[in-house]
Amino acid sequence: MLFPDTLKYQNWRRSMVKNLQERGITDKRILAAMEKLPRHWFVPETLLDRVLYDIDYAVGIDCGQTISKPYTVAWQTQLLDAKRQQSVLEVGTGSGYQTAVLCELGLRVFTVERQRMLLDKAKELLSQLGYLSVRYYFGDCFDGVRELKDFMFDRILVTCGAEEIPEGLMRCLRVGGIMVVPVGDIDGQRMLKIIKNGDTPDQWQVEDVGDAWFVPMLQGKVGSLPVR
């Protein structure tokens, strides 16, 4: 059962959205989505606190992962510059919060997660919330989604830190598409917006848009059951 979305939480979300606007988030669709979505539904009940709506605060969830701070969610989503009905591959389902934001924008969402527990919990919650068109995949996605090897995405959003630009993912991005990905190591990451103008790396337009900090993008699966 979902914790009630009381007036207190609604007021916190309105304040969060105001702070996002002041920080430079201008896409009204993203702001509307984040004002609508109760962020406290995506975390353990022990974290029902105002800190969830602090735009600069990431919160720990299961499996040593985090739900990204609201500013990062809004910033990455805005960098995607995605249009309704475009396909987007989300690498790192996590709590499912970012997935829900993408759904609210009218995108066709494909999401992949290497932690079985997180994937199952996110799928259950998102289905309960009515996001029934999301497609879920279990894996690390270093070389794309095995089940979708011939599918080309309009957008790719990576919510974990890669040591270098993941070329396996770039092969899954259509020409003209955009990938937003944090790249770096424990000494620092940079958020990159990559426009694929051709199939070879010299044809990729790479823009460094600022500092980033994400849990690392790791290989291998944690769990073994197929997605139901």
Solvent accessible surface area in square Angstrom, and as a share of the most:
residue,aa,sasa,rsa
1,M,224,1.00
2,L,50,0.25
3,F,75,0.31
4,P,83,0.52
5,D,42,0.22
6,T,57,0.33
7,L,117,0.58
8,K,101,0.43
9,Y,3,0.01
10,Q,61,0.27
11,N,66,0.34
12,W,37,0.13
13,R,10,0.04
14,R,111,0.41
15,S,40,0.26
16,M,1,0.00
17,V,11,0.07
18,K,124,0.53
19,N,58,0.30
20,L,0,0.00
21,Q,98,0.44
22,E,126,0.57
23,R,109,0.40
24,G,39,0.38
25,I,3,0.01
26,T,105,0.61
27,D,33,0.17
28,K,167,0.71
29,R,93,0.34
30,I,1,0.00
31,L,11,0.06
32,A,63,0.49
33,A,5,0.04
34,M,0,0.00
35,E,64,0.29
36,K,122,0.52
37,L,6,0.03
38,P,8,0.05
39,R,0,0.00
40,H,3,0.02
41,W,59,0.21
42,F,11,0.04
43,V,16,0.09
44,P,53,0.33
45,E,116,0.52
46,T,129,0.75
47,L,51,0.25
48,L,41,0.20
49,D,75,0.39
50,R,135,0.49
51,V,42,0.24
52,L,0,0.00
53,Y,9,0.03
54,D,64,0.33
55,I,10,0.05
56,D,70,0.36
57,Y,104,0.40
58,A,48,0.37
59,V,6,0.03
60,G,45,0.44
61,I,25,0.13
62,D,44,0.23
63,C,47,0.28
64,G,67,0.65
65,Q,44,0.20
66,T,50,0.29
67,I,5,0.03
68,S,27,0.18
69,K,68,0.29
70,P,0,0.00
71,Y,39,0.15
72,T,12,0.07
73,V,2,0.01
74,A,0,0.00
75,W,41,0.14
76,Q,2,0.01
77,T,4,0.02
78,Q,51,0.23
79,L,26,0.13
80,L,0,0.00
81,D,73,0.38
82,A,3,0.02
83,K,110,0.47
84,R,156,0.57
85,Q,111,0.49
86,Q,30,0.14
87,S,1,0.01
88,V,0,0.00
89,L,0,0.00
90,E,0,0.00
91,V,5,0.03
92,G,20,0.19
93,T,4,0.02
94,G,13,0.12
95,S,17,0.11
96,G,0,0.00
97,Y,2,0.01
98,Q,16,0.07
99,T,0,0.00
100,A,0,0.00
101,V,0,0.00
102,L,0,0.00
103,C,22,0.13
104,E,49,0.22
105,L,4,0.02
106,G,12,0.12
107,L,11,0.05
108,R,106,0.39
109,V,4,0.02
110,F,9,0.04
111,T,0,0.00
112,V,6,0.03
113,E,11,0.05
114,R,48,0.17
115,Q,20,0.09
116,R,23,0.08
117,M,105,0.47
118,L,6,0.03
119,L,1,0.00
120,D,36,0.19
121,K,105,0.44
122,A,2,0.01
123,K,53,0.23
124,E,125,0.56
125,L,24,0.12
126,L,0,0.00
127,S,44,0.28
128,Q,108,0.48
129,L,42,0.21
130,G,47,0.45
131,Y,32,0.12
132,L,140,0.70
133,S,93,0.60
134,V,11,0.06
135,R,119,0.43
136,Y,21,0.08
137,Y,19,0.07
138,F,24,0.10
139,G,10,0.10
140,D,35,0.18
141,C,5,0.03
142,F,58,0.24
143,D,111,0.57
144,G,11,0.10
145,V,9,0.05
146,R,185,0.68
147,E,103,0.46
148,L,20,0.10
149,K,165,0.70
150,D,125,0.65
151,F,63,0.26
152,M,86,0.38
153,F,1,0.00
154,D,21,0.11
155,R,13,0.05
156,I,0,0.00
157,L,0,0.00
158,V,0,0.00
159,T,23,0.14
160,C,16,0.10
161,G,3,0.03
162,A,5,0.04
163,E,146,0.65
164,E,129,0.58
165,I,41,0.21
166,P,11,0.07
167,E,92,0.41
168,G,7,0.07
169,L,0,0.00
170,M,0,0.00
171,R,150,0.55
172,C,16,0.10
173,L,0,0.00
174,R,82,0.30
175,V,77,0.44
176,G,35,0.33
177,G,0,0.00
178,I,11,0.06
179,M,0,0.00
180,V,0,0.00
181,V,0,0.00
182,P,0,0.00
183,V,23,0.13
184,G,18,0.17
185,D,78,0.40
186,I,173,0.88
187,D,131,0.68
188,G,43,0.41
189,Q,15,0.07
190,R,100,0.36
191,M,0,0.00
192,L,18,0.09
193,K,36,0.15
194,I,0,0.00
195,I,44,0.22
196,K,5,0.02
197,N,82,0.42
198,G,6,0.06
199,D,103,0.53
200,T,65,0.38
201,P,76,0.48
202,D,126,0.65
203,Q,83,0.37
204,W,32,0.11
205,Q,95,0.42
206,V,71,0.41
207,E,87,0.39
208,D,77,0.40
209,V,39,0.23
210,G,15,0.14
211,D,108,0.56
212,A,17,0.13
213,W,185,0.65
214,F,14,0.06
215,V,27,0.16
216,P,84,0.53
217,M,16,0.07
218,L,88,0.44
219,Q,124,0.55
220,G,36,0.34
221,K,106,0.45
222,V,66,0.38
223,G,42,0.40
224,S,100,0.65
225,L,111,0.55
226,P,106,0.67
227,V,46,0.26
228,R,193,0.70
